[in-house]
Amino acid sequence: MMRHNVPADFEPKIIGFLCNWCSYAGADKAGTAQLAYPPNIHVVRVMCSGRVDPQFVLQAYHKGADGVLILACHPGDCHYKEGNYRTAQRNRLLKLLLGQFGIEEERCRFDYVSAGEGDRFARIVTEMVESLRLLGPFATNHHRKEA
């Protein structure tokens, strides 16, 4: 991962799309267990990760996000049977699309978190914040590439 000229006080903004049944409950478990994780994530609760349209992800970057996190139920645990499988397939295409826009792959992460995995949720958010701190602000880097 390339380190850009990152301001010392840079704090990444992350939009997290979390499925209602597992990932959102996992985030709630992290909170109730008072697990420490960076407050850099703004959670968008969706009924199923399969409902996360790639346009939502692009809109998040357009509105100033430095990164996007999509969290789904583990394979076989989706309340809507196949939503998380569709999300995994769509994520591969999303990465290609983001690359076409010059958005680094590390700025968008797809992962699985169950309702009982508050510790996993906290670890994933922490890892993403650390990764984005190395990349620096999205808007600054994106405009530099266009210039």
GIFENCOR-V547243 format. One line per field, one symbol per residue. burial: + if it has 9 or more other C-alpha atoms within 8 Angstrom, else -. A space follows every 10 residues. Layout:
burial = ???
//
This chain:
burial = -----+---+ -+++++++++ ++++++++++ +---+----+ +---++-+++ -+----+--+ +--+++++++ ++++---+-- --++++++-- +--++--++- --+-+-++++ -++++-++-- +++-++-++- ++++++++-- ++-----
//
